[in-house]
């Protein structure tokens, strides 16, 4: 699996696998390597995961939540906070709603149960690498519902000297509206008849203009302004 590098060449997607069970960790790393990903590091506990991820700079972190030394959600929060471009796919045995929502709030791009097949995992890592939200069936609706709940909470009062929100282009607003409705980047590209990369560029430009860090914050922004219902 490849990603386009700065000079236009195709480079393997760099992945790091974090899990405290050696056999499971090694099996996932092997499956990813055999599928063409570049597994740049593995780790067996949370503190080790943070250190190695900062050194190895993966594109995608495949992360278990139940880790010794430091919990997975804290690992995700620290690493995404330091590098918003990092994509995190949680791979967990837990399908508890609280765990899913906590992972998303910490910055995870997607959440897959360990009962998923190897083919589903490979597809999830590939999609996570390009920024698509990937969730085990049944969890996506839960996450979108949480976005809506968060957006319904009172926002902090704006100061009198606070600058006006940056102006988005018509296309950026259109993409933002579809993101708020829960569409993947691929679905948005098909709907608007543009390339997947163009959708990514619009989202990144919008994040920059609004000074937001990830899709969770972007969806909340859109829902707060009623864009999900238009």
Secondary structure, DSSP 4 states (H G I P E B T S, - for coil): -EEE-TTS-EEEPEEEEE-S-HHHHHHHHHHHHHTT-EEEEEESSHHHHHHHHHHH--SEEEE-S--SSS-HHHHHHHHHHH-TT-EEEEEES---HHHHHHHHHTT-SEEEETTS-HHHHHHHHHHHHTT---B-TTSHHHHHHHHHHHHHSPPPPPPTTPPPPPPPPHHHHHHHHHHHTT--HHHHHHHHT--HHHHHHHHHHHHHHHT--SHHHHHHHHHHTTGGG-
